[in-house]
Amino acid sequence: MLKFNGAWRFDPPGIISTGVVNEFSDLIGRIATQGDRQDILEHFKAYFASAAGMTSNWSTSESWADSDLQNYMQHAAANAPLFIEAFYDGCEALGGKDVAVPDTGMMNRVLAKHGAGYEIRPPDLISSNSDLMPIPVPEKPPSLDEQAQELIQRSLSQSEKFLSEGHFRQAVQEVLWLLETVSTAFQGLETGGGTVEGKYFNKIVCDLRRRNQGTTLEQILDWMTKLHGYLSSPTGGGIRHGTDLKAGIATTGGEARLFCNLIRSYISFLLAEHERLSES
């Protein structure tokens, strides 16, 4: 099973092109020449039926198996990542039975030829539209309680969902809100230079910077503050306080992914710092 943005399983980011469907179908036909044709068709039927949310039953003949497979592939095409996963997983399973199957290089050439917008990099399926996977954030920061951990993961998932749906401003807005929220965990925390007294993002970060002058931490917090300020400004990113109607520019998909990954990296950094300071 390929790994990709979990939101894609429930909110399809787009369909797969007819060209990919036809070429993958032709490849299945070539694979089927290596053994019992109906057995191999039935094998792929099960994978594409599952991708389409349907149930595959054994066909009454080889010709019906071929027809049923085409039907399942057409339904599965409504969700491009699941369609690609079905073909990849079906090939992987047969490859373990000494049946020659297309390698990922051939699959990727087909996807690129038809502008599918995805690339298989086992074990991951990458969206070549962004060419970036989401920056990972610790799933269970040990220094935070379960409620805080659940809030963090829920917000990250919501941001990825917005990205997959093309709601770019909302995607950035969600993780920017999360960055501000995570910063509140530092309230009252003891650092090498004293206690963090701020209650809001800017004041908390200011306290941390002042108490860690001349360190890498100070520089990273400075970058974080500048990004937060740019995204908050109506004539900048226009994410937090609205955008200037005359000078504002809508956030593109590429910019949104960049901003989201930058903020996710800062969130990961803050969580690691919170853990370090909590243990000191």
Order of alpha helices (4+ residues) and beta strands (2+ residues): alpha-alpha-alpha-alpha-alpha-beta-beta-alpha-alpha-beta-beta-alpha-alpha-alpha
